[in-house]
Amino acid sequence: MPSSFRFPLSRLVALCAVLAVAGCAVAPPRTDDPLQHFNRKVYAFNDTVDKLAIRPVAVGYRKVTNPPVRRSVSNFFSNLRMPITVANDLLQARPKQALEGSGRFLVNLTLGIGGIFDPATAMGIPDGDTDFGITLARWGVPEGDFLMLPLIGPTTMRDVWRLPVDSYFFDPLHYLTSNHKFHHGVYYIPSVLYLVSLRAQAIDAESFLESAYDPYAFLRDAYRQHRLYKLYDGNPPADVIERMQGLDQKGFDPDQLLQEQHQWEKKNDDGAAKPANAKGATLPAGTTGHG
């Protein structure tokens, strides 16, 4: 999408992360969030914008379209963004995955009529998904602090670099808009449709976020777990899973971890009030609300 155009994506990324890791083993609550005070304010802002502007549009989109149409739109944009994955597979020194991604892109572009259909999946070609944040991770760059950005959503100090790099160098939409002179903002239409379609997909998972004791913490942990699974192609090593779950800790007590999480957040949130939509519901013992 054009690098200058962004929607508020905090709820979107959280809900997509929930869908992506549903059924996976989950991590104990995290307390390594030194930017929490700033992040919570940005989350509240993004959440408000989403509720007032983005979600109503996504709901309207679902009302005027049927599942086959929405699936075709999703297929089209997934295939259009495949060059981002291919480029990063090359940067990660993974030629096999880059070749598979290139094959998938070409098959869907031709046999799939521009990517509207997905014959590549029926042919058994894997659907990879990576970005520059994962590229940096594979080359040993540490994750850094969790960061919530206005009108963008959750990221980390490492992952934030995927926004300018992938958007400017690898996204076909960027080259389309930079090499053609459109009038009246017409070049924004594909990006708007792409983001609305993503937001519409996430509506079905909203109950996970709304029932969380602390939606911000839910989002933060869901995002980080989602990125971890993506780093390991959905199959983290056993020792990574154990560390993520806290199973490697002697005397592991999930209830105690959850209680410590709540106490730490209250202590470090400068007296901020409990989230407005935290209806007293607590997450299952030892979870962050996803999995």
Legacy VTK file of the C-alpha trace (Angstrom):
# vtk DataFile Version 3.0
C-alpha trace
ASCII
DATASET POLYDATA
POINTS 291 float
0.000 0.000 0.000
1.176 3.575 -0.344
3.628 4.203 2.434
1.877 7.443 3.347
-1.494 5.764 3.923
-2.304 3.812 7.055
-5.445 2.774 8.897
-5.567 2.334 12.671
-4.786 -1.363 12.917
-4.437 -2.125 16.621
-7.677 -4.099 16.922
-7.205 -5.584 13.460
-3.746 -6.977 14.185
-4.838 -8.242 17.584
-7.820 -10.083 16.155
-5.853 -11.491 13.230
-3.197 -12.668 15.661
-5.879 -14.389 17.725
-7.153 -16.177 14.645
-3.630 -17.130 13.592
-2.608 -18.666 16.913
-5.983 -20.087 17.958
-5.379 -23.544 19.333
-1.680 -22.930 19.955
-0.075 -23.221 23.372
0.070 -19.822 24.995
2.580 -17.807 26.926
2.397 -16.659 30.528
1.659 -12.971 31.023
4.545 -10.634 30.186
5.817 -7.755 32.265
8.598 -6.534 29.965
6.788 -3.495 28.628
8.732 -0.341 29.575
6.719 1.786 27.121
3.387 0.682 28.551
2.217 4.137 29.671
2.640 5.565 26.161
1.400 2.404 24.465
-1.854 2.350 26.413
-2.688 5.902 25.410
-2.035 5.120 21.754
-4.072 1.918 22.016
-7.028 3.876 23.416
-6.766 6.377 20.563
-6.562 3.682 17.883
-9.401 1.739 19.467
-11.632 4.820 19.438
-10.890 5.559 15.786
-11.577 1.936 14.903
-14.944 1.906 16.644
-16.025 5.245 15.187
-14.789 4.869 11.616
-13.163 1.586 10.587
-15.431 -1.067 12.096
-18.668 0.474 10.748
-17.183 0.419 7.248
-16.121 -3.224 7.683
-19.602 -4.159 8.914
-21.124 -2.436 5.895
-18.717 -4.284 3.621
-19.866 -7.616 5.039
-23.509 -6.658 4.534
-23.122 -5.804 0.844
-20.895 -8.773 -0.038
-21.174 -12.544 0.318
-18.457 -14.991 1.410
-17.330 -15.908 -2.147
-16.840 -12.246 -3.030
-14.930 -11.537 0.169
-12.789 -14.631 -0.412
-11.959 -13.440 -3.940
-10.955 -10.010 -2.647
-8.781 -11.625 0.019
-7.177 -13.938 -2.565
-6.410 -11.026 -4.866
-4.618 -8.944 -2.252
-2.822 -11.940 -0.743
-1.378 -12.752 -4.147
-0.609 -9.103 -4.921
1.514 -8.890 -1.770
3.363 -12.140 -2.446
6.419 -10.268 -3.870
6.989 -8.916 -0.347
7.336 -12.479 0.915
9.510 -13.555 -2.027
11.895 -10.610 -1.573
12.276 -11.281 2.133
12.784 -15.012 1.584
15.718 -14.063 -0.631
17.060 -11.698 2.033
16.744 -14.537 4.532
18.790 -16.830 2.252
15.876 -19.210 1.725
15.880 -19.871 -2.032
13.442 -22.799 -1.833
10.764 -20.687 -0.147
11.418 -17.819 -2.571
10.971 -20.170 -5.529
7.742 -21.551 -4.062
6.427 -18.046 -3.454
7.303 -16.995 -7.007
5.543 -20.055 -8.383
2.488 -19.387 -6.271
2.359 -15.772 -7.428
2.607 -16.681 -11.123
0.090 -19.535 -10.953
-2.540 -17.442 -9.207
-1.804 -14.453 -11.438
-2.444 -16.511 -14.587
-4.643 -19.511 -13.850
-6.244 -17.661 -10.952
-7.279 -14.739 -13.187
-5.199 -12.036 -11.558
-5.269 -13.713 -8.165
-9.046 -13.713 -7.700
-8.920 -17.493 -7.421
-6.340 -19.653 -5.659
-5.426 -22.659 -7.807
-1.931 -22.664 -6.300
-3.283 -24.064 -3.040
-5.107 -26.845 -4.885
-1.805 -27.626 -6.619
-0.071 -27.971 -3.261
2.119 -24.872 -3.509
2.763 -23.613 0.053
1.400 -20.217 1.058
4.362 -18.556 2.779
4.190 -15.249 4.589
7.153 -13.267 5.827
8.350 -9.667 6.012
11.368 -7.510 6.803
10.793 -7.767 10.554
11.184 -11.535 10.321
14.209 -11.026 8.077
15.891 -8.962 10.791
14.971 -11.600 13.386
16.526 -14.388 11.319
19.754 -12.393 11.147
19.856 -12.040 14.919
18.388 -8.577 15.518
16.707 -8.583 18.960
12.980 -7.936 19.210
13.251 -4.806 21.327
10.440 -3.163 23.263
6.814 -3.560 22.309
5.508 -0.405 20.633
2.018 0.835 19.790
1.957 3.369 16.961
-0.850 5.835 16.191
-2.941 4.811 13.179
-0.769 1.729 12.653
-1.069 -0.471 15.716
1.195 -2.971 17.491
4.786 -3.589 16.524
8.215 -3.803 18.156
11.417 -1.834 17.807
12.580 -4.489 15.331
9.342 -5.085 13.456
8.673 -1.392 12.890
11.278 -1.419 10.100
9.071 -3.639 7.971
6.698 -0.717 7.449
9.007 1.523 5.405
11.140 -1.242 3.860
8.369 -3.569 2.686
6.047 -0.733 1.666
8.640 1.237 -0.277
10.832 -1.452 -1.845
8.722 -4.597 -2.234
5.008 -3.712 -2.322
3.650 -3.694 -5.920
1.032 -1.124 -4.901
3.802 1.354 -4.134
5.223 1.046 -7.651
1.750 1.325 -9.139
1.001 4.587 -7.349
4.478 6.085 -7.772
4.558 5.569 -11.527
1.047 6.749 -12.368
-0.628 10.074 -11.803
-4.036 9.453 -10.284
-6.536 12.165 -9.519
-8.831 12.694 -6.533
-7.083 10.095 -4.420
-8.091 7.190 -6.662
-4.817 5.416 -5.904
-5.966 4.984 -2.302
-8.898 2.771 -3.284
-6.971 -0.554 -3.463
-5.356 0.085 -0.075
-8.681 1.032 1.486
-10.371 -2.081 0.105
-7.503 -4.293 1.293
-7.623 -2.963 4.853
-11.418 -3.022 5.016
-11.393 -6.651 3.877
-8.886 -7.513 6.604
-10.939 -5.715 9.237
-14.059 -7.524 8.072
-12.319 -10.879 8.513
-11.449 -9.974 12.086
-15.015 -9.222 13.187
-15.668 -12.880 13.978
-12.851 -12.886 16.554
-13.862 -9.729 18.421
-15.327 -11.644 21.348
-11.836 -12.831 22.322
-10.594 -9.275 22.740
-13.746 -7.919 24.359
-13.816 -10.627 27.041
-10.175 -10.155 28.030
-9.407 -8.815 31.488
-7.032 -6.306 29.894
-7.476 -5.896 26.111
-4.188 -4.013 25.760
-2.176 -6.810 27.412
-4.149 -9.329 25.367
-3.153 -7.556 22.150
0.484 -7.188 23.172
0.921 -10.854 24.034
-1.114 -12.104 21.057
0.990 -10.007 18.696
4.281 -11.216 20.124
3.214 -14.848 20.096
1.967 -14.524 16.525
5.326 -13.086 15.450
7.191 -15.873 17.233
5.215 -18.535 15.413
5.777 -16.749 12.119
9.522 -16.639 12.775
9.573 -20.436 13.097
7.110 -21.071 10.239
4.435 -22.106 12.722
6.630 -24.714 14.436
8.754 -23.202 17.217
11.316 -25.570 18.765
10.220 -27.380 21.901
12.537 -25.341 24.117
11.116 -22.079 22.729
7.566 -23.257 23.425
8.533 -24.270 26.958
10.080 -20.875 27.638
7.060 -19.143 26.131
4.692 -21.170 28.319
6.903 -20.870 31.385
7.174 -24.662 31.638
10.926 -24.384 32.073
10.457 -22.426 35.286
10.672 -24.357 38.524
7.422 -24.271 40.442
5.478 -22.817 37.497
2.126 -21.492 38.741
-0.051 -19.915 36.007
-2.489 -18.385 38.511
0.343 -16.681 40.331
1.786 -15.388 37.054
-1.557 -13.888 36.091
-1.898 -12.233 39.488
1.630 -10.829 39.231
0.805 -9.506 35.760
-2.189 -7.577 37.076
-0.257 -6.233 40.060
2.659 -5.128 37.866
0.352 -3.378 35.401
-1.466 -1.469 38.139
1.828 -0.441 39.703
3.386 0.725 36.438
0.377 2.366 34.863
0.614 5.559 36.988
-2.768 5.024 38.520
-4.584 4.611 35.215
-8.102 3.289 35.512
-9.002 -0.268 34.652
-9.869 -0.571 30.942
-13.430 0.500 30.278
-14.416 -2.722 28.531
-12.823 -5.014 31.121
-16.102 -6.345 32.491
-14.544 -8.171 35.352
-13.894 -11.191 33.212
-10.578 -12.928 33.768
-8.712 -15.036 31.267
-8.314 -18.767 31.694
-5.581 -19.529 34.177
-2.140 -19.124 32.720
-3.236 -17.666 29.412
-2.982 -14.316 27.774
-6.360 -14.767 26.157
-5.290 -16.518 22.980
-4.863 -20.108 22.014
LINES 1 292
291 0 1 2 3 4 5 6 7 8 9 10 11 12 13 14 15 16 17 18 19 20 21 22 23 24 25 26 27 28 29 30 31 32 33 34 35 36 37 38 39 40 41 42 43 44 45 46 47 48 49 50 51 52 53 54 55 56 57 58 59 60 61 62 63 64 65 66 67 68 69 70 71 72 73 74 75 76 77 78 79 80 81 82 83 84 85 86 87 88 89 90 91 92 93 94 95 96 97 98 99 100 101 102 103 104 105 106 107 108 109 110 111 112 113 114 115 116 117 118 119 120 121 122 123 124 125 126 127 128 129 130 131 132 133 134 135 136 137 138 139 140 141 142 143 144 145 146 147 148 149 150 151 152 153 154 155 156 157 158 159 160 161 162 163 164 165 166 167 168 169 170 171 172 173 174 175 176 177 178 179 180 181 182 183 184 185 186 187 188 189 190 191 192 193 194 195 196 197 198 199 200 201 202 203 204 205 206 207 208 209 210 211 212 213 214 215 216 217 218 219 220 221 222 223 224 225 226 227 228 229 230 231 232 233 234 235 236 237 238 239 240 241 242 243 244 245 246 247 248 249 250 251 252 253 254 255 256 257 258 259 260 261 262 263 264 265 266 267 268 269 270 271 272 273 274 275 276 277 278 279 280 281 282 283 284 285 286 287 288 289 290
